[in-house]
Amino acid sequence: MSAVIRTEGLSCSFGRLRAVQDLTLEVADGDIYGFLGLNGAGKTTTIRMILGLIRPTAGRVSLFGLDARQHFIEVMTRTGALVELPAYYPHLTARQNLEILRLATGGLPSSLVTETLELVGLGGRVDDRVRTYSQGMRQRLGIAMALLPQPKLVILDEPTNGLDPHGVNHIRSMIVELNRSKGVTFLISSHLLHEIEITCNRVGIIKEGRLIVQDTVAHLLAQTGGAVRLEVDRREEAVAFLRSLDWVKLVDGAGDGGAITAQLDPSRRAELNAALVAKGLRVSALVPQKMTLEEYFLSR
Amino acid sequence: MITRVLRLTAAELLKLRAHPFLWISLVVVVFFTMTGAALGGPAPSLWRQDHAIAMFASGARIGLKLSTYVLLIFGSMLFAGEFDKGTIKILLTRPITRTDLFAAKSIAAMLLALFLIATVLYTSLAVGCSLGELGPVWDDESYNARRYDELVDHAKRAVAMSVAAVVAAVFFGVLVSNLVESSGFATAIALTAFLVGDEVLLRVFRDDMTRRFFFSVYPGYAFDVLRDYATGSSIAWKGAYVNGRAYLWVPLATVGACVAGGFGVFKMRNITA
């Protein structure tokens, strides 16, 4: 698949602070890409550089295969974005806010304003001033602004901030639906790792300005699934035995229902079972544990 | 590019029309213009009635002074307000260039300035024509009658001397608006810089006001002279202002410097709002 976003050696410094360093990121056409990192890791700076809001000190950004700086008008016609907090004109209604963006974008029918507001669940409040909106409604308005130009690429920075569980579910469903039905590519930055895990097919993790991991979610978690849950008789004896094995890394004997969790190379699971049986311990269950994205993220 | 600028200008005007401060300031400007015009007399004409041109001059002088402050405030909010709210990032992630946005905002600012000037001039003229006399004026010093068409020529000159100066105020605000990211802070800086500039020049060139090359000088001077003419005083236009067209090049140079400075900053800055 062709890359919708590609950054090469992207760097940005603010004085002595090196916010982003040599970042090479690739988002393929049709991806829902989760962009993860701790606060201050450089996610928003990267997004701003991709969108041309911040000038990189080095490197380049390509969108839809075109140099984003040289073909800015062309690539931004196909791009929608919500950067950090939703921005809006509080003294205007939601309809007027989107009308301003419609005028700024050009070539969009006015009926799209109402359609987009209905899509994000603001259909009943389109003519109310935004200053009367709740935080969740403002977040929905921000997402509507990103979706108004019917883009092929949507960049959402913390899209579910301030939304209640129903709102989070609604936005997640909308993202997946737009991706499936219209082939919209998403780059989503979020701290809600569970949301990213169930929504995105690929993730990139940025740490101290550097991209340390970029892979599909499935591959990433399959690679790292080294934990097993054991149910064994004579638990204390089993724990002591497991701790004596140098190829079993972590042993937690305080699991639910007397289960033991052990960390080892997945290829040695059968060997572990045989060792326990040879020791005279009866193994009633040996279940591989899948690592969650959150566990993976926290381990990095 | 022209199409994009026109679209953005329409968007700017939409924002402006919905801004409550526009209507509040408009009411204030109109009220004080009308009051200023109505209290502009008494001016002795041949028939000892208030003269329409004198009332027009008084109203316009007050109205344009207030408009200058209003335009300074609006100019200061033009860009800083977008940074305040963060809306600058949603505008600049649309298929437009920074040049397009700067041009559209400048056009909207200019239209606002022209709208305010026209409102003030028509309001004061309407009050003057409704309440005042339109005949000739007796010149107390040279003992002859000053013809009505002569007064109208002076009024046209006063208007011509004022327009560029009032327009310059909004661009002075635009410059400051690009230097900070808070509209409140920008407004405070613009008003302070304007008042200090005005006051310092007033004190430095107390004895020779023709050397006070500051854009805000001209409307006040022009309508003061017009009012004196319309009340029968023999007062001449100062050559340094009229012959050298300082009333034109000083405000236009201010506009040029403010646009160049503001655009340079806007074009280069990183958007972190």
Interface residues (C-beta under 8 A of the other chain):
Chain A: R48 L51 G52 L53 I54 R55 F72 I73 E74 M76 T77 T79 G80 A81 V83 E84 L85 A87 Y88 Y89 P90 H91 L92 Q96 E99 I100 L101 L103 A104 T105 G106 M145 P149
Chain B: T3 R4 R7 L8 A10 A11 L14 K15 A18 H19 P20 K85 G86 T87 I88 K89 I90 L91 L92 T93 R94 P95 I96 T97 N270 I271 T272 A273
